[in-house]
Structure formats: structure tokens, C-alpha cells
Amino acid sequence: MPVAVYVLGLSVFALGTSEFMLSGLLPPIAEDMGVSIPQAGLLISAFAIGMVVGAPLLAVATLRLPRRTTLVALISLFGLGQVAGALAPTYGLLFASRVVSALACAGFWAVGAAVAIAMVERHQRARAMAVMIGGLSIANVLGVPAGAFLGEQFGWRAAFWSVGAASAVALVGILALIPKIPLPAEKPRLGRELRIYRDRQVWLSIGVTALAAGGVFCAFSYLSPLLTDVAGLDSKWVPWILGLFGVGALIGTTVGGRIADANLFGVMIWGITASTVFLTALALLASTAAAAIALSFLLGVSAFFTAPALNARMFNVAGAAPTLAGATTTAAFNLGNTGGPWLGGTVIDAGLGFSATAWAGAAMTVTAIGLTLIALRLDRRTPPPATRVVTSSTASPTQTAPVH
């Protein structure tokens, strides 16, 4: 695995910490900004909306720009967004800073994923994506609990300052360790890349990814108040339990990344099914502290177990457009990260309680299983197209991306 892939994974640590850390900061943000917890939860959706819009938009805008320069610009903009969030005096400005940060994060994901895929063979795609997603897992193990701890001890703004500092470290790593990647001799054409959206398998992949992610994050986004108000735990335990979710995520990413290349659909079906079971159990057992803690860990395992397969699947069905494939996967995950917290906030506002977010999440994952089975049936009925080699918009002159 090229060292540049690991550098991208480390950069994703800062991105992931910012994306997920609000799960442990909602109560203090809500109190400081004078809004309800569901309104504070919309900050998670704001980030996700920025990711949904920013991934394809920035993928298209930077299609013909040097990859390394693009990554440097985007991680810099992301860091500035964290600083703006730390200084935001009002909820509206904090909301806007989240959207700006998300746009930069989305572009980085789209370009970074395409760079990682271009550097490896087809049979290593899930492993390469597992390295990048591993940055998210480490963010959940270390970054998110650290953010919750900082919020508890020094105020939620300290968490934003810390992510800004991590972004600066990531910038140094990119400048020092990622080589300049020349554009290919044949310039990428937007029209050719957009043709991937004619494929129904691409749309099925989008649906499965969005629903699988949204189901888990429908409950995870409100895990902090669920643990304190329903399970009866002291708030000081929240960072540790979020860290436990992250440990599960790291285990799930590692295992899923190693076996997904050989059995993509098996990993997707069993992983999403496991998430459904764990969400249902959380809805039923949320008032029992031990069960809530154990299920937080297991949800981390199941959610991230499927992530490498979901990413690799998109590159397999849309491989002729590697940059847009990465952008589309990013957008799909964040459609789920937008819809999940929104649905969770809706059931809370309806007076159904924090544990009802797990029921709502389970409904989303059941739908994801159905779409996965449809995609599997279509995949078995459709003969694989002839393999061809195209020059990736992110590859060096000596590298090509195998496309099926």
C-alpha cells in the first residue's frame, strides 16, 4: 500500500473528528447558543448537507486541477472553517461555518479517494478505502472522545480549536509526503464521467449507502442524551463510550476491509443486518446502562464493517469516472448523515423519546437490506463487461486504473 494512502488516512482523522464530534457536544452547544438539542443536532445535518453538495460540485470544479494542489487548498479551507466555528458568536454563524467546513471536507474526500484508488490494483480497492476510512475510525476512537472531553472541561469551542490544529498538522503531512501527481495526457471530460448516472446499479449503490449510514447515525447523533437521560449515566462517561464506539469502528473497518474485496455483497448484507439487530436491541434496552454501552460498541463494529465494501462497490460500478465515483460515495454517505439526524430529531420532537431514534434507524437499515438484495440480483443477471484500462484523472503517467 503506497505511503500516500496512509497520509490521506491520517488527514481524514481531522475531517472525521470534526464531522462526528458534535455527537458528544450537543448539550453544551444547545445551552450556550440558546437552542434545543434537536436544533443543535441540525449542525450535524448541516455538515452532512455540505458534504452532499460539495462532493460532486468540487469534484467537477477540480477535475482538471493538479491533485496535490487541490488537496492542499481544501485542507486549508477546512482548517479555517474550524477556526470560524470556534469564534462563532451565534448559532447562525456556527451553522454557516459547518457548511463551509463540510464543502472542503467533501472535496478532500472525493479527490483523496480517487487518488487512493488510482494508486492500487482493483483487488486492493477495499483495502485502500479501509485505510482512508481507518482515519474516521481513529477519529471515533481518539478525536471524538477527546472533543467531548474538551467540551466537558474547557467548553465546546476548545474542541473546534483542536480540530483546527489537527488540520494544520495534516497540511504539513500532505506537503511533505504526498508527491506531485501530474495530470494525464488526455484531459478528463465531464460528459464522460457524468454517464455513470445512467447506470441503475450506481443509484442502487447510492441508496444502500445512504440508508445504511443514515440508520446508524439516526441513533448515534443523539447517543449522548440517550446515555445520560435514558440509560442514566453521568455525562463524564459519554466521552469513554463514544471512544468505545470508535474502537468498534476501527475493528469493523479493519476486518471489513480485509474480506470485502473477496465478498462485497456478503459484507454489505451481513453488516447492515447486524446494524439492524443492534439498533432494535438499543431501542428495547436503552434504559439498561450495560446494554446501551455494549450496543454502542457493536454499532461501531457493524457500521464500519460495511464501509469499505460500500465504497469499493461504487468504484466497481462507476470505475470509468473515478473522481465522480468518489464524490458520489461521499455524497451518498452524507445523504444518510443528513437524513438520519433529521429523522432522529423529528421523532424526538414528536415526544417519542431518545430511544425512538434507534427504531427509526432500524427502519432505514431494513430498507437498505432490501435495496442490497435487488442490486445483488441484478448483478447476477448482468454479465460483467469486458475489462478495459483508462487513464485516471488522478493517476501519474505510469499508473492506470483498471475499470470493469
Secondary structure as the mmCIF struct_conf table of DSSP 4:
data_model
#
loop_
_struct_conf.conf_type_id
_struct_conf.id
_struct_conf.beg_label_comp_id
_struct_conf.beg_label_asym_id
_struct_conf.beg_label_seq_id
_struct_conf.end_label_comp_id
_struct_conf.end_label_asym_id
_struct_conf.end_label_seq_id
HELX_RH_AL_P HELX_RH_AL_P1 VAL A 3 PHE A 20
HELX_RH_3T_P HELX_RH_3T_P1 MET A 21 GLY A 24
TURN_TY1_P TURN_TY1_P1 LEU A 25 LEU A 25
HELX_RH_AL_P HELX_RH_AL_P2 LEU A 26 MET A 33
TURN_TY1_P TURN_TY1_P2 GLY A 34 GLY A 34
HELX_RH_AL_P HELX_RH_AL_P3 ILE A 37 ALA A 61
TURN_TY1_P TURN_TY1_P3 THR A 62 ARG A 64
BEND BEND1 LEU A 65 LEU A 65
HELX_RH_AL_P HELX_RH_AL_P4 ARG A 67 LEU A 87
BEND BEND2 THR A 90 THR A 90
HELX_RH_AL_P HELX_RH_AL_P5 TYR A 91 ALA A 118
TURN_TY1_P TURN_TY1_P4 MET A 119 MET A 119
BEND BEND3 VAL A 120 VAL A 120
HELX_RH_3T_P HELX_RH_3T_P2 ARG A 122 GLN A 124
HELX_RH_AL_P HELX_RH_AL_P6 ARG A 125 ILE A 138
HELX_RH_PI_P HELX_RH_PI_P1 ALA A 139 GLY A 143
HELX_RH_AL_P HELX_RH_AL_P7 VAL A 144 PHE A 154
HELX_RH_AL_P HELX_RH_AL_P8 TRP A 156 LEU A 177
BEND BEND4 ILE A 178 ILE A 178
HELX_LH_PP_P HELX_LH_PP_P1 PRO A 179 LYS A 180
HELX_LH_PP_P HELX_LH_PP_P2 PRO A 182 PRO A 184
BEND BEND5 ALA A 185 GLU A 186
HELX_RH_AL_P HELX_RH_AL_P9 LEU A 190 LEU A 194
HELX_RH_3T_P HELX_RH_3T_P3 ARG A 195 ARG A 198
HELX_RH_AL_P HELX_RH_AL_P10 ARG A 200 PHE A 220
TURN_TY1_P TURN_TY1_P5 SER A 221 TYR A 222
HELX_RH_AL_P HELX_RH_AL_P11 LEU A 223 PRO A 225
HELX_RH_PI_P HELX_RH_PI_P2 LEU A 226 VAL A 230
BEND BEND6 ALA A 231 ALA A 231
HELX_RH_3T_P HELX_RH_3T_P4 SER A 235 TRP A 237
HELX_RH_AL_P HELX_RH_AL_P12 VAL A 238 ILE A 259
TURN_TY1_P TURN_TY1_P6 ALA A 260 ALA A 262
HELX_RH_AL_P HELX_RH_AL_P13 LEU A 264 LEU A 285
TURN_TY1_P TURN_TY1_P7 ALA A 286 SER A 287
BEND BEND7 THR A 288 THR A 288
HELX_RH_AL_P HELX_RH_AL_P14 ALA A 289 VAL A 317
BEND BEND8 ALA A 318 ALA A 318
TURN_TY1_P TURN_TY1_P8 GLY A 319 ALA A 320
BEND BEND9 ALA A 321 ALA A 321
HELX_RH_AL_P HELX_RH_AL_P15 PRO A 322 ASP A 349
TURN_TY1_P TURN_TY1_P9 ALA A 350 GLY A 351
TURN_TY1_P TURN_TY1_P10 PHE A 354 SER A 355
HELX_RH_AL_P HELX_RH_AL_P16 ALA A 356 ARG A 381
BEND BEND10 THR A 382 THR A 382
HELX_LH_PP_P HELX_LH_PP_P3 PRO A 383 THR A 387
STRN STRN1 ARG A 388 VAL A 390
TURN_TY1_P TURN_TY1_P11 SER A 393 THR A 394
TURN_TY1_P TURN_TY1_P12 PRO A 397 THR A 398
STRN STRN2 ALA A 401 VAL A 403
#
